[in-house]
Structure formats: structure tokens, C-alpha cells
């Protein structure tokens, strides 16, 4: 991933959305921030998405009904046992931040390769497949590495370095590479 101050700031903000105390507002803010990041990346590459394409690229992995049911059940438990779940909340924030950064980076790569905006569904499927197979939790990655992962950009503010450190710890480089390979396969299959 190329170090990008704006991407890191958006990923950092996306990562903080799970601590919003109002049910369903955290998901709305997360989606709004992710869409802003995608629009910014698209504008850099003169790509324009329809509203439908933007919603598909930034929608969650699970259906709305399942998300609502989980939110209704999970929210009271999380409120009652906040201290017990504090570590899990921080982990969720870090995981969300890394996933946001990776999704925006993958969409940037798809825009650069010329696949977007024409192949929204294929890009979305390739993106989620790469995230599912090649990305893990940054917290687990840091524990497994037993220290700081390598390849941390030295330039930029601490927030940029922090985001890229966590992306590296989660296997984000492998996920982006797998996504790029899937994109290459898609473009060569279409030719």
C-alpha cells in the first residue's frame, strides 16, 4: 500500500466507529466514512460511481436483517458488561480500521487498473474473497509476530504509521496482493 495521509485518517475514523454508544449509529457513520474514502479515491482516478455501485462497494459483508438482529441482541450485553468486553471493543476498532484501509486501497487499485466503475460486482466479490482468505486480525497478527511487523513507512504522522503498522500486522499486504491477482485474472479473462 502507498502511504496516504487521507486514507489513514479515514481508516482511523472508521476504526473508532464501534465505540459510538448509540445502536445502529455506529454502522451509519462507518458506512458514511467508507463512502467518503471511496469517492475520494474514485475522484483521484476520474472514476464516477452510480449510487447503486457505491452502496454495493461499501455495504457490509452480512445482510441488513442479520446485522440488525445481532445489533439488537449484542448491544445490551455489550453495555452491561462493558469492562469485560473492553479489550474486544478495542480489537473490533482495530479490525474495522484495517478493513476500511484495505477496502479503500483495493478500490484504488481497481480504479487504477481501469476495472472500475464497469465491474462493480466482480470487484466487490474479489475484494471480499481476498479479505476473507488473506486478512486476519491485527491484534492476533501482532501477538503472532511477537513484536512490531516490518515495512512500516517512516514518513507521515503517527496516525499514518500506526494504520500501516496495523495493516501490515493483519496481513494486509497479502490481501492486497491477492486482490490484485484476482483483478489481473478478471481483466485477462475478459480479453
N, C-alpha and C positions, 0 to 999 in steps of 0.2 A: 504494500500500500504506500502511496505517496503521502508524506506528511502534509496535512491540510488543516490550518487553524480553524476554519469554519466548520469542517466536518467534525473535528474533535470537540468543538464547543457544542454542536448539535447532539453528538453522541453522549456527551457528558450530561446535557439537559435531559435527553431521553432516559438515561440511566437513573436519574433522580425521580422519575415519574412514579415508581412504585411506592414512594413514601408519601404521596398525596393522600390525605386521610379520608377523602370522600369517595365512596364507592362509584365506580364507572367513570369518574372524572379523570382518574389516572390514565385509563385507556384512551379517553378522548384526547388528552394532552399529548400522550405518547404518539398517537396517530397523526395529530396536527404537526408535531415537531418533525416526525419522519417525512411527512409530505413536503414540508418546507425544505428539508435537506434534499429530497429527490428533485423538487422543482429547481433548486439552485444548481444542482449537478446537470440537470437537463438543459438549463439556460446556458451554462458554460459550453455546451456542445451543440447549441442551436436545435435542440430536440424539444418538441411540444407534445405533451401527453393529453389525451382526452381525459375527462373526469373519470370515466369508467376505467381507463387504463391506470390512472394514478391510484384509484381505490384498490384495484387488483394488486398492484405492486406493493402497496403499503398496508394491506389488510393482514390481520394476524393469521397464524397457522391453523387455529381452530375455528369452528363455526361460532356465530354470534350466540346461538342458543346455549351451546356448551359453555362458552365464556361467561354468559350471564348466570347460569346455574352455579358454576364454580365460584363466581364472584359473590353471589348471594350466600352461599354456604361458607365460603372461606373467609369473607370479610369479618363476620362476628367473632370467629375463632381467633383470627389474627389480632383483633382488637383486645379480646380478653387475655390473651397470652402474649402480649407484645414483647415483654422482656425475654420470654422463651424463644420467640421467633426473630429476635433482633438480628442475629447472625444470618438467618435465612433471608431476611429483608435486604440486608447489605449485599448478600450474594445475588439476589434477584436484581438489584440495581446494577451491579457489575455485569451480570449476564445480559441484561437489557441494553446497557450502554454498548457492549461489544457487538451484540447482534445488530443494533442500529448502525454502528460504524461500518460493519461488514456489508449490510444490505445497501447502504448508500454507496460504498466503494464498488460493489458488484454492479449496481445500476450505472455508475460512472464508466466502468469497463464496457458494459453493454452499449452505452451511448457512443463511446469511442470506437467500438468495432462496427457501428452502424446497424446493429441488430434492433435497437430501439429507435423509434416507437412502433415499428411494424410488428414485432413478435413479442408482445407483452406476456402472453400466456406461456410461451416457451421459456422466456427469461425468468418468469416467476417460478416455474417448475424447476428449472436448473438451479436457481438461487436457493430454494428450499431444500433441494436434494443435496447441494454442497454443504449447506448449513447443518443438515441432519447427519450427514456422513462424516464430515471433516472438522466440525467445530465442537469444542467441549466448553465446560465452564472455566473461566479464567481462574477462579479460586482453586479448583481442582488442579488446573494446569500449574499454578504456582506451587502448590503442595508437591506435585509430582516432580517438578524441576528442582525442588529444594533450594530455591533461590531465585534470583532475577533471571528471566529469559534474556537472550541476546537480541541483537538487531533493533535496539531502541534508538530512535532518532534523537540526536543531541540538540538539534535546533528547535526553536519554538518554546512556548511557555510550558510550565509544569503540567498543565492540563493536557496539552498535546502529547507530551512524553508519557504521561500516565495512561491515556487512552491507548496509545500504540503499544505500550508495555503490556497492558491487559489483553489487547488483540493478539499479540504475539504469544502470550501465555495460554490463550484459549485455542491456539491452533488456527488462528485467523488467516495466516499466510497460506496454509494448506487449503483452507476453504476457498479462498480467493483464487488460488491456482486451479483447484478442481473446477470452480465455476468457469474460469477462462477456458479450460479444456473442453467443458461442455459447450460453451459458446462456439468454440472453434469447430467442434463436431457438428453443431447445428448449422453453422454457416456453410461448412463443406458439404453437408447432406443436401442443403437446398440448391447448391450449384450444380 
